[in-house]
């Protein structure tokens, strides 16, 4: 584990992002992201009021929806890698990481 990133922070980030930082490449990616975000600390924001939205002073105009084509479910379903009873099958989402104890046991036998 890198001395720059405390183990408990890595654990929390892994749980929040569902990303595994057990590899050297994963830790390097995390360190690079932190270095990039740390650049924000040098920006002087004194006297700048926080914004409620990045579109604070703009009105959003929505267009009218006009259906110009459709009613072709067979064609659309052919675009999917996997279907079931005329429905798209989404790929599995993120898989939760093992608990911290199990990860520690795995790390004990790794290069970190």
N, C-alpha and C positions, 0 to 999 in steps of 0.2 A: 504494500500500500504506500502511496506517495506521502511524504512528510508534509506536503503542501495542502493536502485535503484530508481532514480528520475522518477516521473510519465511520463514525456515526453519521457524518454528513453524506458520505458515499452511500451508506445504507438507506438513509432517508431519500436521497435522490433516486436510487434504484427503485424504491417502492413507489415513489410518485410518478416516475417516468416509465416504469416497467421495462427498464433497460438494464442489462447486465454489464457492470463495469469490472468484472473479475479478470478480464484479459488486459494485457499491456496496451493493446490498441484501444480498448474501451476507456482505460484510465487516461491515455494521452488525449483522446477525444474530449473527455470531461475537462481535463486541464486546459485545453485549447479554448473550450467554450467559456470557462471561468475567466481566463486571461482576456478574452474578447469582451465579456460583460464588465470586467473591472475597469475598462476604459471609461465607463460612464461616471466613475468617481471623480475624474478630473474635470468634468464639465461643471462650470459655475452656474448654479441655478438660483443663486440668491436674488430675491426680488421677483422671481417668476412664480405666478400663482398656478397651482395645479389645475389641470383641465378636467372637466367631467367627461369629455369625449374628444377625440381627434377631429370630429366634425362639429365642434361646439357652435360655431357661428354660421353654419351652412344648413340650408333646408334641403332635405332629400326629396327629390321628385321621382315618383314611381311612374313607370310607363304602363299603359293599358296592355294587358295580356291578350294577345290575339292568337288563337289556335289556328295554325295554317296547315298542319298535317297531323296524322295520328291514326289511331285505331289499327295498329299493326303490331299486336303483341307477339305474334310468331316471329316476325323479323327481329324484334328487340331481344327476345329470349335466345335467339341464335347467337347473339353477341356475348352471352355469358359463358364462362368456362363451365359452370355447374348450375343446373336448374333442378327443381323438384316441384312436381304438380303445378306447372305454369307460374312458378315463382323463381326469382333469382336466389341463389345460395351465396351468401356473403362469406368471404374467407374468415377463418377464425380470428378473433381479436387478439390483443396481447395476452400472453399467458403469465399469470403472476409468478414472481420469482420464489424460490424456496425460502423458508424462514431463515432468519439470521444465523441460527445455530447450524442448520444444514449447510448454509453457504460457508460458514467458518470451517466446518469439517472438510468441505471441498477445497477451500483455500489452503488448508494445512498441507495438502499434498501438491500444491501448485508452486509456481516460481515466485509468487507474491507473498 
